[in-house]
Amino acid sequence: MQGLTIDYQLTLSAIMRRAATLFGEVEIVSRGADGRLHRYDYAAMVRRATQCAVALSRLGIGRGDRVATLAWNTHQHLEAYFAIPAVGAVLHTLNPRLHASELSYIVELAGDRAIVVEGTLLPLLDQVSLPRAVEHVIVMGDSAGRPAASLDFDELVASGDASAFVEIDLDERDAAAMCYTSGTTGRPKGVVYSHRALALQALNLTTADSLGVSGRDVILAVVPMFHINGWGLPFAAALAGARLVLPGPRLDAESLLHLIASERVTLSGGVPTIWMAVLHALDARRPAADIRSLRALAVGGSAVPQAMLRGYKERHGVDVVQAWGMTETASIATVCTLPASLADAPAEAQYARLAKQGTPLPFVEIRARGEHGLVAWDGEAMGELEIRGPMVASQYYDAHAAEPCLTADGWFRTGDIVTISPGGCVELRDRAKDLIKSGGEWISSVALENALMGHPAVAEAAVVAITDEKWDERPLAVIVVKPGRQVDGGALRAHLAPHFPAWWLPDRFELVDEIPRTSTGKFLKTALRDRFRNARGEAITES
């Protein structure tokens, strides 16, 4: 016997309908690269997204087609966010912080048929080798220097007749969006999200024990929309009817503080490096910026130090809510809020809890596996975090589809080493495969090592993470030089520069006679981290 309920499809189109019909007058504020603000409302956004959908259909874009976006957080990007899935196509966000060679690889692997690009990012797109499958380049914003064969986004939208839009019969399990991993354990891998996954993720962010997004909020979407769908915040804001503020490319502390104060922001989210810079700016201001409207900052991407939790709470009255997630979990999967049992506990106990990664969102299940099986939830036993739920990837896309990512019984292996406390609170203890997270973005030590060892003067190279006050972690390269050869930091950086983004390049290079190894012959990176953690010695760096 089955339940007698309507088979309602959980789709992004349903969120779009809700935003237009219930929250049409709620404002959306967008700041362009030139600093000017654009203001309109959800009704206007949905109307333009609908026009865009009609125009895309006329271009032949339809079910299953991948449409890439290379853009910052703007109102035009938001329109594309809804328009592309509305025609059954797949929104594929590209990270402009990647090297052009990586973007070339990703665009080809995804099979994109069109690319929607911010005008300010055209110089980057010019360096990308576009495959023949890309039929259309659509330019948003300032189109000075726009390629002759490209289309103007606003003109394309204007050409679409909103009254001609007919909603297609979407299945909630149809693909809606695609993001690629940062390629830290090999080449980037595609993760494809269903409409159902993104709708449930948006709904989860409205629950009280996650971010509690509601129609009373003003959300400043700092986390880039190209980074795991902006953590789902654009969709959650539209679902709840929250006022939405899109900051564009300017994410410096003063620019963000200005928006928080002028737009009376209540909630925002981003990586720790962003909010550490804002905290430093707040502490330095006399008088301090007016951030009394701000109720919480959601922070994820890397661990949040207790000093940051204390700084915001004790000096500025703002709660920092730590979250954990990954591309394969459709962004946020755990959130750390203070349980009722600690409401009256000493501050030390509260901060110790809030410094953890938190408990899973609704319909997300967790466990951890050690060398001898599943580990106890005692806050001490460590193991690799495994996770399952309707927002979690079941496999990678296309070329990487055969790569195993699930356990035999269907749990996703995250690669993160954690402990789980009684009650299900996750604490990240280590990162598998020695990944480096700088400014909330992953850097592959293996990729850097392989490239360094391609230099004619380098015999061996190991890259490890060292603590950095601004970026959380930065790469340090440990080099064994071949006998009779010499090398300096400038030459090594020049050797790496053509192959990696500038922020991947090591800040320091250390010369050693040999690199310690484990019993199996692998580099003993724990020893290197211990040795150079606080070292201030003979580092060879670019002058």
N, C-alpha and C positions, 0 to 999 in steps of 0.2 A: 504493500500500500504506500502511495506517495502523498505528500502534502498537497493540498488544494490551494496553491498560491500562484500568482501571476509570474511567469518566467521573465522577469525584468532583467535586462542586460546592463551590467555594470560597465559603462563605457565613458570615454572622455567626452563624447557627444552629449551624454546625459548631464555631465557637469556643466557643459557649455549652455545647455538649455536652462538649467537651474540658475546659473549666474544671470542670464538674460531676463528671465521671468521674475525672479525674486529680488535680485540685487542690481537691477539695471542702473540705478542712480548712484551706486557706490563708486567712489573715485579710484582711478588708477593714475599714478604719477610716475613719469619716466624722465630720467635725466640723460641727455645726449652727451656725446663726446665733447661738445663745445660748452657744456655746463647748463644749457638752457633746459627748462622744464616743459614737458608736454603733459597736459592734463585732459583726461576724458573719463568716461565711465564704462562699466561692464557692458551696458547696452551697445555703446559705440564700438567697443572692442569686439564683441560677438558679431555685430553687423559686419565689421571689416573682415573678421576671420571667415565669415560665411561668404563674403564676396571673394576673398582669396581662394576659398575652396572651389568656388565655381570656376574661377580663372585657372586654377591648377588642373581641374578636370578638362577644360578646353585644351590645355597643353598635352593632354593624354596621360596625366598622372592619375593612377587609380590603385586598386587593391594590390597590396603587397609591394608596391614600388617604394624604394627608399629615397627620401628627400633629405639631404644634409643641410644643416645650418652651421654657419661659422659666424657667430655673433655674440655680443655682450647682452647683459640684461636690460632690454628695452621693450617698449610697447609693441614695436613691430615684430620682435622675436616672439613675444607672447602671442601675437596673432597667428604667427606661423605654428606655434606650439599646438594650437587648437585646429587650425585649418588643415594641416597635413593629415592628422589621424581622421579627420571628419570625412575625407574622401576614401578612407580605407588604406591610405599610404602609411609609411612608417617614418616617423620623425627620427632622424639620425643626427644627434648633436656632435659637432667636432670641437675639439679642444684647441684654441688658438695658441696655447702655450707649448704645444708639441712642435718638434722639428718638422720642417716641410717634408722630409723624406718619410717620416712616420705618418703624416697626414696623407701622403700619396698612397702609401700601403693600405691605410684604413679605408680610404675612398674606393680604391679598387676592390678590396676584399668585401666591402659592404654592397658593392654593385649599385652605387647611387646613380639615379637618373637625373637629378637636379641638385643644385647647390644654391642655397640662399645665404648671401654673404653680406656682412656689414661693410659699408664703404671704406671705413678706416682700416679694414683688414684685407683690402684688395692687394696690397704689396705682398702679404703673406701668401695669399691664394696664387699670385703670379709665380711663386716658387714651387707650387704643388703641381706634380705631373698628373693631370686629369686624364683618366681613361676614356676611351671612346664612348663608354656607356653613359657618360654625363652629357645630356642633351641640352640642358638649360642652366645658365648662371643668372641668378636674380639678385640684384644689388639693393640693399636697404640703406636708407639715410643718404648722406652726402655721396653722390655718384660721380664726383669729379674724377676723371681718369677711368671712368667705367669702360670696360671692353666693348667694342662696337657691336658684337653679336649678343651682348647680354641684355637682360630686361630690367627695368626699374620696378622695384617692389610696389611703390605707391601707385604707379601707373597700372601695374598688373591688377592690384586690388580694385582700383577705380573701374577697370574694364569688366569686373564681375558684377552680375545682377543678383543681389541678395534674394530677390523674389523667385529667382530661377533655381535656387538651391533645393535639392530634394535629398533628405537624409537617406543614406544607404542602410541596408539591413545588416548592421554590424553584429558579429558574434563577440561576446565579451572575451573570448579566448583568442581573437584575432590579434595579430601584432600591432602595437600602437607606437612603440618607440624602440630605439636601439642606441646603446652606448658601448664604447670600447674601453677595455681596461687599459691601464697605463703601460702595459708591456713589461712589467717588472720581473716576471718569471719566464720571459721569452717574448715573442712577438705579441702585440695587442690582440685581445680576443673579444669577439662581439657577444654582448648580452642583449637578448630581445625580450622586451616586456609586453605582456598582453594588456589590453584595456582593463581587464579585471584586476590585474596586479597593480596598475597605477591608480585605479579608482579606490581599491582597498587601502593602498598606501596613503592616499589623500585623506580618506576617512579616518585612518589610524592617527594621523597628525592632529585631528580635532578632539581626540579623547583627552580627558583631564590629566591622566598620568603619562601622557607623552608631551606634546607641546601645547595642547589645549587651544588650538586655533579656533577662533570664533568670529562672529560678525562684529564684535566689539574691538577687534584688534586692528592695528595698523602695522602691516608686516613690511619690513625692509628686507628685500630678497638679496642679501649680500652673496650667498653661495652662488657661484656661476650657474646659469641655466644649462651650460654645456657639461656640468659636472653632476652626473647621476640625476638628470632631470631636475636640477636645482633642489635636490633633496625632496622633491615633491611639493615644495612650498607654493609654486604658482598654481598647481591644481588644487591644493588644500585651501588656498585663499579664495579661489573661485567657488569651490564647494561650500565654504562657510559664509561667503559674502564679506570677507575681510577687505579693508582698504589696502591696496597694494602699492608699494613704492619700489621702483626699479632704478638702481643707481647707475646703470651704464658702466663704462670702463673705469671710472674714477673711484677707487676703493681705498684711497689714503685716509688716514685718521681724521683729518680736518674736514674732508668732504663728507665722510660718513656722519660725523658729529653734527655737521650743519643740517643734514637731512633728518637726523633723529630729532633735533630740536625744532626745526621748522615744520616738519610734518607730524610731529607728536607721535613718533613711532613707539609701539608697545612691545614688539617682538621682532627679533632678527636671528639670523643663523649664519655661521661661517666657520672657517678654520681658526685655530688658536692664534696663529701669527697675526691675523687681521685684528683680533680683539685685544691682543697684547699691545699692539701699537696704539689702539684707541685708548686703552687703559693708561699708557704712558702719557698720551696727550691730555687725558682728563686730569691726571695727577699734576701735570705741569701748568695747567691753566689756572689763572687767578684773575677774576673769579672762574669757577669751573663752568663748563658748558651745562646747559639746562637739559638734563636727560631724565627728568622726573617722570615722564610718561612711560619710560622703558620698564617693563615688568620682568623680562627675561631675555637672555641670550642663549640660543642653542649653539653649542660648540662641538665640533667633531672633526675627524680627519687625522687627529693624533691626540695623545693624552693631554689633559688639561692639568697644569700644575696647581697645587693647592694655593700657591701665592696669588695666582690669578683669580681663583674662586674668592679668596679673602679680600683681595684688592677691590673687586667690584662690589661685593656685598658690604664690607665694613666701611669703605670710603665713599661709595656712591649709591648704595642701596639697591643694587641690581643683582638678581639671581642669575648664575650661570648654570645652565642645564647641559650636562655632558651627554653626548649621544655617540653611538657606534653603528657603523654599517659599511657597506662596500658596494661596488658596482653590481655584484651578483645578488645583492639583497634589495635592489631597488632603492638604495640609500639607507635611511635610518632603520635599524632593526632593534636596537635596545636604547633605552633612555634612562638616565639616572635622576630620579626625583627622591625627595626625602620621605621615607615611610612614616606612618603614624607613630610607630614604636620609637622613633628617634626625635619626635617633635619637641620634647622637653629635655633632650640629651645635651651634654656639654658641647660647646662649639667644636672642640677637637674631634669628637665622635661624628658630628654632622659633616664636617669637612672631609673626614676620612671616607665616609660613605659617598659623598658627592664627587670625590675624585675618581670613582670607579666608572665603568662604562654602562652600568645599569641593568635593568631587567627587560625582557623581551616585550615587544609590542603585542597587542592582541593577535591571535592566530599565528604567532611565531613561537617555535619551540627550539630549545637549545640543549646541548649536552657537550661534554668534553671527553676526549679519548686520549689516554696515555699509552705507554708502551705495553701495558698489560690489560688494556680494556678501558671501559668507561670509568672515569674518576668520580670520586664522591663530591657532593656539593658541601664542602667543608671550609671553603675559602683558603685552603692550603695546597691541595693536590692540583698539579698542573697538567694540562692536556690541550690538544688541539681542539678549538671550538668547532662544533658541528651544528648545523642549523637547518630547519625546514619550515616551510610555510608557503602560502599562495603567492607571495611576492619574491620567492627565492628561485634563482635560476636552476633549471633541471639539466641543462647542457649548454655548451657554447655554440655559436652560430657557424655554420658552413665549414670552413677549412679546419676549425678546431672542434667540430662537433664530436669527433671520436675521442677527444682528450677526456680522460676520466675526471669527473669533479664530484661525483656522488659516492657515498658508501654503498655497500651491497644492499642495504635496507632503505636507501633513498634519502640520506641526509647529505647536505652540502658541506664539503670540507673547506673551511675558511683559510687555513694556513696560519691563523693567529693562535698563539699559546696563551691560555687564560687559566684563571681559577674561577670557580663558581661558588658563591657563598650560599648558606641556607636561605631559601626564599628566592634563589635564582638570580642574584646580582653578579654580573660578569666583571672581572677585573683583568685587563690586558697585561700580561707579564713579559711577553717577548714577541718578536715577529719572525715568522719562519723565513728561511732563506736569506736572512741578513738584509732585508730591504731597508732603505733609508727614506724617511718621510720628512721632506723639507717644505715648510710653508703649507702643509696639508696635501702636498703632492708627492707621489712615490718616485724614487730614483732607484734604478737597478744597479747594485754594486757589481753584479756579474757582467753586465753589458759594458760598464766602464773598465773593468779589469781586462776584458777581452780586447777592447780597443787599445788600452795602454800597452798591453803586451804585443801589439802590432807595431809599436815604435821600434826602430832598429837598435836603439840603445838600451831597451828595457828587457831584462831577463825574466823578472817576475813582478807581478803587481797584485796587491790586495786593496780593496776599498772598503772602509768601515765608516759607520756613523759616529760623529762626535757631537756633543751637545752644543747648541747655539742659542743664545738668549733671544734672538729675533726670530729665527726660522725653526726653532725646536731642534732640528738636526741638520747637519751639513756633512757632505762626504769628505773624507780624508783619504788620500792615496798613499800607500806604503810601497816603495819602489826598491827593487834590487837591480842595480845597473850591471850590464854585461862588462866583463873584464876589459880594461883598456878603453872603455867608452865613457863619455860624459853627457850629461843632460841637465837642463834647468827647467824651472816651472813654466816659464814662458813657452818653451818648445813643447812641453807636454800638453799645455792648454791649447796651443795652436794645433797640435795633432788631434785633439778631441773635438775641437770647435765645429768642424764641418759636419759632424755626425750626431751632435746632441744639442738640445736647447742650452742656452747660456747658464740657466740656473742649475743644470745638472753638473756643471764642471766643478771639480774639487777646489776648495778654497786653499787647501794646504797639501803639500807633497813632502813626505818624509823618506829620506834615504836610509836603508838598513843593509846590513851584510847578508841577512837571511830572514825569511819569514817563517815563524813557528808553524808547525804542522800537528795535526792530530795523528793518532795511531794508524789511521787509514790513509794518510798522506794529504788530507785536505788542509787548507789554511786554517789555523786556529785563530779565528777572528776575535774571540773573547779576550785572548791575550793581547792582541793589538789594541782593542778598545781600552783595556785596562792601562796599557802602557802609555797611550797618547791622549787619554781623556783630559788630563790637565797639563799636558806638555806644552812648553813654550820655547822649545829648543830650535834646532836647525831645520826649520821648515823652509822648503824652497817654494817660493810663490812668485807670481807675476809682479814685477815692480810697478 
